[in-house]
Amino acid sequence: MRDFFAVICRNRRALWGMIILGIFLLMAVVGPLVVPLDTATSYANRYKLPSWEHPLGTDYAGRDTFQQFIHGSREVITVSFVTAIFTILFAFIVGTTAGIMGGKVDAIITFITDIMLTVPSFPVMMILSLAVRITDPISFGLVLSIWSWAGLARAIRSQILSLRKRDFIEASRVLGLKVTHIIFAEILPNITSYIAINFIMIMRNAITASVGLMVLGLVPFSSTHWGMMLQMAVGASGAMYGSSAIVYLLVPIVAITLFQMGCLFFASGLDEALNPRLRTQ
Amino acid sequence: MWGEQKLIWYKRILVMLVTVLFAMTLTFILIRIMPGDPVDSMAMDMVRTQGMNYEEAYRQAKAILNYDPEVPIIVQYFSYVKQLARGSLGQSMIYKTSVVDIIGGSLPWTIFLLSISTLLAFLVGIIAGMYVAWKRKTILDPILSVYSSVMSSIPNYIVGLLLILVFSVWLKKLPSSGAYDTSVEPGFNWKFFGNVFKHSLMPIGAFFLTTVGNWALAMKGNAISVLGEDYVNAAKVRGLKQRRIILSYVGRNAILPLVTNLAITFGMMFGGSPLVENVFAYPGVGYFLNQSVGRRDFMLMQGMFLTITVAVVISNFIADILNSILDPRLR
């Protein structure tokens, strides 16, 4: 663990990414406890510019934008975190099954993943959002992950295929160790860094997709999720056309961009730090 | 050797067909497992809007949706496939026209937007990437990497929103929605083309701005690795002009691997088209898919989803063909 942080601190990109993500995480965990959410509407206060009382102004109904931004961070991070966990889980199960079993099972799984990779995921999510009633982060995460694991599953499969030929796996086979032991004790440690990088990138894609579904008005999830704020600013309240509402429109946009940049920096920095081949260039 | 090659292509075509069949089946099933009976909700809607009695409305709704909840799902599926084989995708509930007509009207707009923006981003990207690779250690290199990490962190539909904010709301220079003004008669004249051009600038800009940085980065990476190859050093030693080396040695070999990506990207952007087209209310396939999902128009939804899938499948197939032409090892 200490090595891990040492590696990150040496890589500036990864460090910046970690700092940004750390701030967001802190905001999501501690923020809602410190900043209470006041949902009472007061039309006298609508679209106020930032002031001491309202650090980021107010929305179309006179509610404080800063409070929504803080509470939204928890929603955004929970949904993308759940999505990443589900996606990794699906991909790991499918990828290891294909890689370990080989033969016909492998051929069938590869065929299915090829198809899933071709059929575009966002339209599938749009249609799924009708079939599944999205009420909590779990169901939202399922909708976002169910069509997103194929690429990673394929990558895990090929990682395993290349590992299978290595001596230490051969050795544990000859020793008669159980398959589960080989997977969790021999193979998993070899691909953890790879999975960690993917975890961050999946969170990043989950934000784009979840906000996208909300902007289209298909998922009326929690009202403080940044995607919902954006949808309200653009669609419902027409904030784009009133100059005083500019702050309300920009808050979710800047938040989404910063979070995405944090993920990108952290993941690519991690990739650089953990992948010696990239470091030499 | 040839037989093996042929087999690979047969397999590819088989996967293509299965993918399309799969996409078709998927929407079919999803609609059947959706909470609530679509026939019922449509019939209720007809009762409310047209004042029909419920039984009559229910019968009509069944006919329009081509769906009877009492018929076994297998029978339903085969009648759906049979209808599809005859080239019919049913009627759209919200637009009251055939789905095939809507596809015919919307597909050209999406292809127009995507092909221009992808090609433009590709061209500008490779030129910029090559330039940065050649002039390393200048300010341009960090500028490129900052631009590309910022722009790939903003989803393209949000870039679209910001463009609308700047060019439509503040500067009032560009129209924010549609493919052309309703006051302009569609036809083969400059006025119409000019109007279409003006409406397409921002959607194309949203796609272009978010992808050009990635092309430039990829091109830079390729060009740098090609610059280290022996044949480039040999060309330098032979005293060839810099211009010649850049264009015919480095450029060619660094661009080739990206050409395949071009086709794949084109297909991928089809999948993302609902978002950008929604922001600009641009009447392409994505826009109609979004309308159909939002208003539960199942026939239109199936048709649009199928169209997008077929577009992606064809783009990927073109990528495979390009790959086999460009990479002599695969020939």
Interface residues (C-beta under 8 A of the other chain):
Chain A: F111 D114 I115 T118 V119 P120 S121 F122 P123 V124 M126 I127 L128 S129 L130 A131 R133 T208 V211 G212 V215 L216 G217 L218 L230 V234 M240 Y241 I246 L249 I253 I256 T257 L258 Q260 M261 L264 F265
Chain B: V15 V18 T19 F22 A23 L26 T27 L30 I31 I33 M34 P35 S149 V150 S152 S153 I154 P155 Y157 I158 L161 L162 I164 L165 V169 G267 M268 F270 G271 G272 P274 L275 N278 V279 L289 N290 V293 G294 R296 M301 M304 F305 I308 T309 V312 V313 N316
